[in-house]
Amino acid sequence: GKVEALARLTNRLAVYNGEFEDYADLEGIVNDFMDEINNETSQAINEIPLNLLKKDKEYLKPLPSLDLLCSYVYREKEYKVTKESMINYKGKKYSVPTKYIGLKVNIIETSDGNISIYYNQDFIVCHSLTDKKYNYKIGHMHEILKSDACKHLSDDQIGDFIKENMALMDILLGE
């Protein structure tokens, strides 16, 4: 079967052992060998492989672009949204809406110093990359507080609370 065929091919290549000086010589040997093999009658199908390829070529379609092929295998890194409705990116935290808590999102860093955050290829939010440890959008912070710690406060009171505490946090973190 397959092992025997491979052994036969290896034995046929053994005669070239040490007969090449550089890569070009080796490439020439391999090309000659391929031509020889592809023009012999195959024991498995009792036909010449090159003749079959010529017949099948009319039914073959060209390969898609390399970008498309790479998109099938390239996986973007995923970031899990924490209970605080944040994702950790390069040691900094960035907010997302609370409905994404516990889900995995993707980040694309843009050339203009921003990150775009996506869930299932749907755009969620854009943040500027900063040196700050915590990066909240006011709307996200409002949503987080309204859903839990400050649900008893009005929207205006939550807004005041955010302004006060963000200023204190910046002082505390030295930012």
N, C-alpha and C positions, 0 to 999 in steps of 0.2 A: 503494500500500500504506500502511504505517504512517506513513511520512514525509509522504506527501501528506495523510493525515488530520490529522496534527499541524499541518501548515502551514495547512490550512483552519480548524482550531480557533483557531490563533494569529491569523489574519486576522479571524475573527469577534470576537475579544477586542480587537483593535486599536481598534475604535470607542469603547471605554470609556477609552481613554488619557487620563489626567488628569481623569476625571470623578468621582473620589471624593475626599473630604476626609479621611477617617480609616479605621481598620481596619473599623469597622462597615459603612461604605459599601461597601468592597471585598468584605467577606464577603457582603453582600446581592447584589452584582453576580455573584459566583461562584455563589451558591446559585441565583439566577435562571437563570444560564447552564447549570448542571448540570441543573436541571429541564427546560429547553428541549432540551438534548442527549439526555437520557434518555427523552424522550417523542417523539423523532423516529424514523422508521423507519431502521434501520441499513442501509447499502448492503451490508455484508458478509454479514449474516444475513437481511436482508429482513424484520426484525421490530423491534418497539419494545423496547429493552433493559429498560425498567422492567417490561414485561409478562413478560419472561423471568425477571427477578429474582423477581417475585411467584410464578411457577410453581416456581422452584427453592428458594424460602425454606423450604418444608415439608421439604425434604431436608437443609437445612443445620443443623449443630449449633452451639450457642453456643461462643465461644472459651473456652479454659481460662483460669484466673486469671492475672493478670499475673506473679505469683511463679513459676508453672510455666513460662510463656513465657520469662521471664528466665533460668530455670535451664537452658534449652536453649542459650543463647548465652553465659552468664557462665562464664568459665573461671577457676578459682582458680589462683593462682601456684603453680608447682611448685618444689620444692627438691630438689636432688640430694644424696643421702647420700654423704659423702666416704669415702675409704679408712679414715679414723679412726673411722668409724661415727658421724659428726656431721653436723648440718645447720647452715648459717649462717642466722641470723634476726636482723635488725636489728643486725648487727655482733657478735652473740654466738653461741656454738656450743652446741648442745644434742645430747645423745646419743640414739641409737636402737639397737635390737638389731642385731647384725652381719649378720643375714640380709638386711637392707635396703641394705647397701653397694652403691653403684652405681645404685640405683633412685631414682625420683622420688617424693617424698611431698608431701602438702598440709598446710598449717598453718591452724588456726583459732584466732584470739586471742579469748579469752573476756573477759567484763566483770569477772571476779574476779581478773584479773592472771595468768592462766595461758595456756599455748598447748597445744592438743591437736594431735597429729600423727597423720595418717592415711595409709594406703597403699591405693589403690583403694577408698576410703570405709570401710575397716576401721580401727578405732581401734588405734593402736600404743602411744602413751605420752602422758602429760601432764607438762609441766614448768612450774614457776613462772617467770615473767619476772623476771630479776634483772639486776643491773649487772655480774655476774661475766662474764669473758670465756669461760670454759669451764663448762658445766653438765652434769655427768655424773650418771646414776643409778648407784648402786654396782653393781647387777646388770649394767648395760651395760659398765661398766669391767671388771668381773670377766670377763665374756664376751670382751671384746676382748683382755685380757691372756692369758687361757687359750688363745685361738686362735692366739697368735703369740709375743710376747716372753717370756711366762712359762709356756709350755706344760710346762716341766719341773718347775714348782712345784706343791705341793698346794693345794687350795682354801683352807686356813687360811693358808698362806704368802702366797698371792695377796691374801687379805683384809688381812693385816698390811701387805703392800707398798702396797696402796691407801691405807690409813689414813695411813701414813708419808708417802707421796708427795703425797697431797691436801693435807695440812697444809703441807708444804714449798711446794707450788704456790701455795697461798693467800698464804703469806708472800712468796714471790717476786713474785707479781702484785700484792701489796698489797691483797688483798681480805679 
